[in-house]
Amino acid sequence: MASTSVLVNREETGGVATGTYSYCSQPRALPNRQRYRTTLEANELEEEPVRYANLMYERRVVRGNTYALHVLPWSSEPDPLELQRQREAHRKMLARQRAKEQLRTRTPEPLEGRRHVDVQTELYLEELADRVIEVDVECQTDAFLDRPATPLFIPAKTGRDVATQIWEGELFDFDIEVKPMLEVLVGKTIEQALLEVMEEEELANLRAHQYAFLEMRAAELAEVQRLEEQERRHREEKAWG
């Protein structure tokens, strides 16, 4: 509970009169008022009126002459008749506000699948005087070209460059100067090939003669053995005869 006390003084020719004015109110949380109206239910008035911050309607402000002495009742209990009149006045005020709300045109309910959106409706708008002027400019780019061929890789040059002097007659024509040497090389190569072929043929003939000689010798040895065996049988027959 919050309480406020105000000391009221009055100076007159006959003396000084003092008095104290007190007011008490129950503590309560301030309502969270929205800036925009969203739905119909949010616009319904509360049971008690909205108290605006105006000194003309502030109960804690003393009315009338501030130098006059306000006589306050000695009893702290409120007057029942005064409370009843305040309740009646409050009820009538709420009824008038409800009647005004019913007569006022309201925003229709949103269609199915849609919803209301808060919109800025303030009367005081700020003009943007420092806005940069914008101009649209078009630009046509070149057509895409084919990718050029990759250049050959040339390694970096290393070493030192030197020079030499060549006199006339020092250089020769390779196609002409190479003929004698080429004839010698080709001739020697053909001759060596012919010799190798003749040697192979001679070796083949020697092997054939050797094979024939071996066959003939084997036949002669067999014939000699046959004759010796025949001679031996003849001697044995003579000895037994």
C-alpha positions as CSV (number, residue, x, y, z in Angstrom):
1,M,0.0,0.0,0.0
2,A,1.3,3.5,-1.0
3,S,0.4,6.5,1.1
4,T,1.0,10.2,0.5
5,S,0.8,13.0,3.0
6,V,0.6,16.7,2.2
7,L,0.9,19.5,4.8
8,V,-1.3,22.5,4.1
9,N,-0.5,25.9,5.7
10,R,-2.6,29.0,5.8
11,E,-1.4,32.3,7.2
12,E,-3.9,34.9,8.4
13,T,-3.7,38.0,10.3
14,G,-5.1,36.3,13.4
15,G,-2.7,33.3,13.3
16,V,-1.5,30.1,11.5
17,A,-3.7,27.1,10.7
18,T,-2.3,23.8,9.7
19,G,-3.8,20.6,8.4
20,T,-2.8,17.2,6.9
21,Y,-4.2,15.6,3.7
22,S,-3.6,11.8,3.3
23,Y,-4.3,9.4,0.5
24,C,-3.8,5.6,0.3
25,S,-4.0,3.3,-2.6
26,Q,-3.6,-0.5,-3.0
27,P,-0.5,-1.5,-4.9
28,R,-1.2,-3.0,-8.3
29,A,0.8,-3.8,-11.5
30,L,0.5,-1.4,-14.4
31,P,-1.4,-2.9,-17.4
32,N,0.6,-3.7,-20.5
33,R,-1.2,-1.6,-23.1
34,Q,-0.5,-2.5,-26.7
35,R,0.1,0.1,-29.3
36,Y,-2.1,-1.3,-32.0
37,R,-5.4,-3.1,-31.9
38,T,-5.1,-6.8,-32.9
39,T,-8.4,-8.6,-32.2
40,L,-11.8,-7.7,-30.9
41,E,-11.2,-9.3,-27.6
42,A,-8.1,-7.2,-27.0
43,N,-10.2,-4.0,-27.4
44,E,-12.7,-4.8,-24.7
45,L,-12.5,-2.4,-21.8
46,E,-11.4,-3.6,-18.4
47,E,-13.6,-3.5,-15.4
48,E,-12.0,-0.3,-14.1
49,P,-11.5,2.8,-16.2
50,V,-8.1,3.8,-17.6
51,R,-6.5,6.5,-15.4
52,Y,-4.7,9.0,-17.5
53,A,-1.7,10.9,-16.2
54,N,-3.5,14.2,-16.0
55,L,-3.3,16.4,-12.9
56,M,-6.9,17.6,-13.4
57,Y,-8.1,14.0,-12.6
58,E,-5.5,13.1,-10.0
59,R,-7.1,12.3,-6.7
60,R,-4.0,13.1,-4.7
61,V,-4.1,16.7,-5.9
62,V,-5.9,19.1,-3.5
63,R,-8.7,21.0,-5.2
64,G,-9.6,24.6,-4.5
65,N,-7.7,27.1,-2.6
66,T,-4.4,25.7,-1.4
67,Y,-4.3,28.2,1.4
68,A,-7.6,27.1,2.9
69,L,-7.8,24.5,5.5
70,H,-9.4,21.3,4.3
71,V,-11.4,19.7,7.1
72,L,-11.0,15.9,6.9
73,P,-13.3,13.5,8.7
74,W,-11.9,12.1,12.0
75,S,-13.1,8.7,11.1
76,S,-10.9,6.6,8.8
77,E,-13.9,4.5,7.6
78,P,-15.3,5.6,4.2
79,D,-18.9,6.9,4.0
80,P,-21.2,4.1,2.7
81,L,-23.3,6.6,0.8
82,E,-20.3,8.0,-0.9
83,L,-19.0,4.6,-1.9
84,Q,-22.4,3.7,-3.3
85,R,-22.5,6.9,-5.4
86,Q,-19.0,6.2,-6.7
87,R,-20.0,2.6,-7.6
88,E,-23.1,3.8,-9.4
89,A,-21.1,6.5,-11.3
90,H,-18.5,3.9,-12.2
91,R,-21.1,1.4,-13.4
92,K,-22.8,4.1,-15.6
93,M,-19.5,5.1,-17.1
94,L,-18.7,1.5,-18.0
95,A,-22.1,1.1,-19.5
96,R,-21.7,4.2,-21.7
97,Q,-18.3,3.1,-22.8
98,R,-19.6,-0.4,-23.8
99,A,-22.4,1.3,-25.7
100,K,-19.9,3.4,-27.6
101,E,-17.8,0.4,-28.4
102,Q,-20.8,-1.5,-29.7
103,L,-21.8,1.5,-32.0
104,R,-18.3,1.9,-33.3
105,T,-17.4,0.1,-36.6
106,R,-15.0,-2.6,-35.9
107,T,-12.5,-4.4,-38.1
108,P,-14.0,-7.6,-39.6
109,E,-12.6,-10.9,-38.7
110,P,-9.9,-12.2,-41.1
111,L,-10.9,-14.8,-43.7
112,E,-10.0,-18.4,-43.4
113,G,-6.2,-18.9,-44.0
114,R,-5.4,-15.2,-43.4
115,R,-4.6,-13.0,-40.4
116,H,-4.5,-9.3,-39.6
117,V,-1.2,-7.5,-39.6
118,D,-0.3,-4.4,-37.6
119,V,0.2,-1.3,-39.8
120,Q,1.8,2.0,-38.9
121,T,-0.9,4.6,-38.8
122,E,0.9,7.5,-37.1
123,L,0.1,11.0,-38.3
124,Y,3.6,12.3,-37.8
125,L,5.8,11.0,-40.6
126,E,9.5,11.7,-41.0
127,E,10.5,12.9,-44.5
128,L,13.7,11.4,-45.8
129,A,15.3,14.5,-47.3
130,D,18.8,13.1,-47.6
131,R,17.8,10.2,-49.8
132,V,20.3,9.4,-52.5
133,I,18.9,9.6,-56.0
134,E,19.1,6.3,-57.8
135,V,19.2,5.8,-61.5
136,D,18.8,2.5,-63.4
137,V,21.6,1.8,-65.9
138,E,21.8,-1.2,-68.3
139,C,25.0,-2.8,-69.5
140,Q,25.4,-5.5,-72.1
141,T,28.2,-7.9,-71.5
142,D,30.2,-9.6,-74.3
143,A,29.4,-13.0,-75.5
144,F,31.3,-16.0,-74.0
145,L,34.4,-16.8,-76.0
146,D,35.9,-20.3,-76.4
147,R,38.7,-21.0,-74.1
148,P,42.0,-20.4,-75.9
149,A,44.5,-23.3,-76.3
150,T,46.8,-23.8,-73.4
151,P,50.3,-22.5,-74.4
152,L,53.2,-25.0,-74.4
153,F,55.2,-25.1,-71.3
154,I,58.6,-23.6,-71.8
155,P,60.9,-24.2,-68.9
156,A,62.9,-21.3,-67.6
157,K,66.3,-20.8,-69.2
158,T,69.3,-21.8,-67.0
159,G,73.0,-21.4,-67.4
160,R,75.0,-18.7,-69.2
161,D,74.8,-17.8,-72.9
162,V,78.1,-18.1,-74.9
163,A,78.9,-17.4,-78.5
164,T,81.3,-18.9,-81.1
165,Q,82.7,-17.8,-84.5
166,I,82.1,-20.1,-87.6
167,W,84.0,-19.4,-90.8
168,E,82.9,-20.3,-94.3
169,G,83.6,-23.9,-95.1
170,E,83.6,-25.1,-91.5
171,L,80.0,-26.4,-91.7
172,F,79.1,-29.3,-94.0
173,D,76.0,-30.6,-95.7
174,F,75.0,-33.7,-93.8
175,D,73.0,-35.3,-96.6
176,I,76.1,-35.1,-98.9
177,E,78.9,-35.8,-96.5
178,V,77.2,-38.8,-95.0
179,K,76.9,-40.8,-98.2
180,P,80.5,-42.3,-98.2
181,M,80.3,-43.3,-94.6
182,L,76.8,-44.7,-95.0
183,E,77.9,-46.8,-98.0
184,V,80.8,-48.3,-95.9
185,L,78.5,-49.0,-93.0
186,V,75.8,-50.6,-95.2
187,G,78.4,-52.6,-97.2
188,K,80.1,-53.9,-94.0
189,T,76.8,-54.8,-92.5
190,I,75.7,-56.8,-95.6
191,E,79.0,-58.5,-95.9
192,Q,78.9,-59.6,-92.2
193,A,75.3,-60.8,-92.7
194,L,76.3,-62.9,-95.7
195,L,79.2,-64.4,-93.8
196,E,77.0,-65.3,-90.9
197,V,74.5,-66.9,-93.3
198,M,77.2,-68.9,-95.1
199,E,78.6,-70.0,-91.7
200,E,75.3,-71.2,-90.6
201,E,74.8,-73.2,-93.9
202,E,78.2,-74.8,-93.5
203,L,77.6,-75.8,-89.9
204,A,74.3,-77.3,-91.0
205,N,76.1,-79.4,-93.7
206,L,78.7,-80.5,-91.3
207,R,76.1,-81.7,-88.8
208,A,74.3,-83.6,-91.6
209,H,77.6,-85.3,-92.7
210,Q,78.4,-86.2,-89.1
211,Y,74.9,-87.6,-88.6
212,A,75.2,-89.8,-91.8
213,F,78.8,-90.9,-90.7
214,L,77.6,-91.9,-87.3
215,E,74.7,-93.9,-88.8
216,M,77.1,-95.7,-91.2
217,R,79.6,-96.5,-88.5
218,A,76.8,-97.9,-86.2
219,A,75.7,-100.1,-89.1
220,E,79.3,-101.3,-89.8
221,L,79.8,-102.1,-86.1
222,A,76.6,-104.1,-86.0
223,E,77.7,-106.0,-89.1
224,V,81.2,-106.7,-87.6
225,Q,79.6,-108.0,-84.4
226,R,77.3,-110.2,-86.5
227,L,80.3,-111.7,-88.4
228,E,82.3,-112.2,-85.3
229,E,79.4,-114.0,-83.6
230,Q,79.0,-116.2,-86.7
231,E,82.7,-117.0,-86.8
232,R,82.6,-118.0,-83.1
233,R,79.7,-120.4,-83.7
234,H,81.6,-122.0,-86.6
235,R,84.6,-122.6,-84.4
236,E,82.5,-124.1,-81.6
237,E,80.8,-126.4,-84.1
238,K,84.1,-127.6,-85.4
239,A,85.4,-128.2,-81.9
240,W,82.4,-130.3,-81.0
241,G,82.4,-132.1,-84.3
